Amino acid sequence: MNKEGTLYLCATPIGNLEDITLRVIRCLKEVDLIAAEDTRNSIKLLNHFEISTPMTAYHEHNKYDKGRELVRLLLEGKDIALITDAGTPGISDPGEELVRMCVDAGVLVTSLPGAAACITALTISGLSTRRFAFEAFLPADKNERKKILADLQKEFRTIVIYEAPHRLKTTFGELRDALGGERRVSIVKELTKLHESVRRMTLDEAVLLTESEPPRGEYVLVIEGLSRAKCEEKEREAFLSMTLEEHMKLYLDEGMDRKAAMKAVAKDRGVSKSEVYRELLQD
């Protein structure tokens, strides 16, 4: 009985062809099959590095049927490399589903690291890199998009978003309305290519920019997170908009006893527990 094969997630360049590792080149030459998001695009890369391994299409529209076929081949002992149009497979592309199917089937999956647009943009943004939230492309569905934007209002980590040029103006307007026009953003464009650029400004300025300059190329937006102080201020404002009784009920309904609830309410409102106690007695 054949030993199961391995699925290799191979990071490919996001622009500059020199940003590929020797290990990825060797792997692409040695595997039995390469699964590519767009074979017409990937053949240019393979030809450049004189890689003649057979290739098959694996993309968003066939990820379930083709995924089952690829898992079958892996279980028969074939080694398969997965590549995306650019960057690391599984990050904002259908490779995520293939990895899940392989894990469920007991197939070994390994990742050959390399270029990733979100990390590359983050490191040159000039904003905090210690903690970040990667949102990829915002959802097209209006209700989902509205929910994500509402969640981002409370996000204190640096935010990384991908966006296409034809949607950039609308997205900047929505981000400004949700996060505030004074929020800083680094607009990273055409990463690793000849015309790579990073423009640092506020969301107000970004909206004005898209009105005066038609967007071109692929964009990564790196947005400053809400400061801890601002986050706490917004939370306090929300708590202060409640009556003391409503605030107490919030914690009592969670199962807290009255003493613990008063302590939590006092902390939320920035007052002493005795003050909360006195006000409740007056009511």
N, C-alpha and C positions, 0 to 999 in steps of 0.2 A: 504494500500500500504506500502511495506517495506521501511524503511529508508535505504539509500545507505550505503554500508560498507566503510571501510577505508583501504587504502594501507599503510602498515607499512614498511619502509625501515630499515632493521635491520642489523647493523654492526656486523660482526662476526670476530673471531680472525684471524690474518694474520700469525700466527705460534703457539704461546703459547696459549693453550686452556683457561688459566686463564684470558685472556684478552677479556672477554665477560661481559657485564653488567647484573646485576640482572633483570633490566627492560626488556632487550632483551630476557632473558630466560623465564620470565613470559609471554611476548607477544607471543613467539613462542608456548607456551603451550596453550594459550587462543584463538588464531585466528582459523578460520575455515579451512584454507589452507595455506601451505607454498609453495611459488614458488622459486625453487632453480636452480642456474645455472648448477650444476652437482649433480644430486640426489645421485649418487654413492659416491661422496665426502662428501656431506652434511649429509648423513645418519650416518656417523661416529660421527659427532658433535652432532646430535640429540640423538643418542644412549648414548653418554657420559653424557648428561644432562637429560636423561630419558624423552625425549620429543617424544610423540607418535602421534602428529598432522599429518594428511595426507599431502603428498608432491607431487608436480608436477614439471616437468622440464620446465624451461623458460630460453632460451639461445639465442645466436646470430643467430642460424639457424632457429628458430621458433618464433622469437620475434614479428612478425606482426600477424600471425594467433593465436598464443597462447595469445598474448597481447589482441586481441579483445575478446577472450574467458574469460580472467581474468577480463577485464572491465565489461563484461556482468554479471559475478558473483558478482562483487562489486556493480553494479547497482541493483542487486537483494537483496542486504543486507549482503552479505558475507564479513567478514574481512579477508584480505590476508596479509601475511608477505612475503616480498621479501628478499632473501639472495643471496649473491654471493659466489664464491669459498672461498674468503678471503677478509676481509676489508669491506668498505662501498659501498652498492649498488648504482649504478648510476655514479660511478667514474671509467671511462675507462671500462665500461661493458654495456650490453644491457639494464640494468635497466633504463637508460636514456630515452629510447624509451617508456617504459611502463609508466613512470612518465608523459611524454608528452601526451600520450593517455588518462591517467586518468584526467589530467588537462583539456584537451579538452572536456571530457565527464562530467566534473563537480564533479568528485570523489575526496573526501578528501585524501590528501597524507601527511603523517608525517614521520619524520626521527628520529630514535633512535640512537644517536651518539655512536661512538666507534672507533675501530681501523681503520686507513687509512695509507697505506704504505708511501704515498708521504709526509704526515705531519710528521710521525714518523722519516723518513729519514732526512727530512729538519732540524728537531730540534736537531739532533745529528751530523749534518754535520760540524759544526764549521764555516759555511758561513752565510751571512746575511739572516735573516728570516723575515725582515720587509716587503719586497715585493718580490714575486716570481711568476714565470711563469711555470705552470704545462703543460707539453707536452705529458704526458703518453708515449705510444709507438710511435716512429717515423713512418710515413707511409711507407708501403712496396713499393708502387708505386714510381719509381725512380724520376719522374718529381715532384710529390708532396713533396717527401723527400728533393729534391734539393731546392725547394721553402722555406720549413720550415727552413732548415739550413741557407739559405740566410737571412731569417727574424731574426734568432737567432744571427747573426753577429751584429745586432743593438740593441740587448736586454740587457738592463742594470740591469734588475732584476735577482735574482738568478733563475737558470733553473733547473727543476726537470724532469727527464726522466726515464721511465721504460725500461729495456732491458732483453732479454732472453740470456742465456749463449752462445748459438751457433751463435748469431749475435754480441756479445760484441766486438770482435776484429775489425770487419768492422765498427761498429758504432764509436768506439774510433778514428779510422783513419779518418773518415769523420768529426767528431767533431774537431779534431786537425787541419785538413785542413781548416775548416770553421772559427774556433774561435781563432786559434793560439796555438802553443804547450806550451806556458808559462801559459795558463789559468788554474786556480786551479780547481780540481774536488775532491769530496768526493765519494768514491765507497762504497756503503752500500749494504751488502749482508746478506741474511738469517735473516731478521729482526725478532726479538723476539724469535728466535730459539736458540738451544744450541750453534751453531757455528756462531752466529751473529758477524759481523765484520764491521769496518769502516776504510778505508784506504784513506789517504789524500795525494794528489800528484798533479803534473801537467798533462796535457793531453799528453805531450811527454812521461812522465814516465808511464802513463797508457797504451799507445800503447806498450811500451817495456814490461810491466808486462804481457799483454795478449799473447805476443810472448814466454815468458818463463814459464808461468803458465796457463795451460788449464782452462778456466772459468767453474765454477760449481755453481749451485744454481740460485736463482732469484736475480736480481740486481736492485737497484735504484741509479741513477747517479744524484748527486747534483753538479751543475756547477756554478762557479762564474760568475756573470754578468759583462758586459762591464762597466768600471767605467764611471762616468759622463764626466770626462775630456777626456777619450779616445773616448767616443761617440761624443763629440763636435769636437774633433780633426778629426775624420773620416768624419763627416759632412762638416767641413771646407775644408778638402782635396778634397771632391767631388765638392764643390762649386768653389774652386780655379782651378779645372781642366777645368771649363767652361771659355769661353771668357766673358768679361764684358757684351757684347751685349746679349749673350745667357742667362746669369744670369738675366739681366733685363727683357728679353722676358718671362722668366719663371713666373715672377710676373705680368707682364702686361697682359699675357694670362689668368691669374686668375681674372682679372678685376680691379687690383690696378691702381690708377693713377700714373703718372710718379714720382711725389714727394715721394709718399709712397713706390714705388718700389725701388727708390734709397736708401731710408732709410733702407729697408729690406736687400738690397744687401750689403750695408756698414756693417751692423751688421753681416751678414753671413761671410763676408770676413775679419772682424776684422779691418776695416779701417774707416776713417771718411766719412761722407756724401759728404763733399766738395771735398775729394780726388776722389770719384766716379764721381762726377760732372765734375771735371777737366779732368779726363781720357776720359770720354764720349765726351767732347768738342773737345779734341785733335783728337779723331777718326772721 
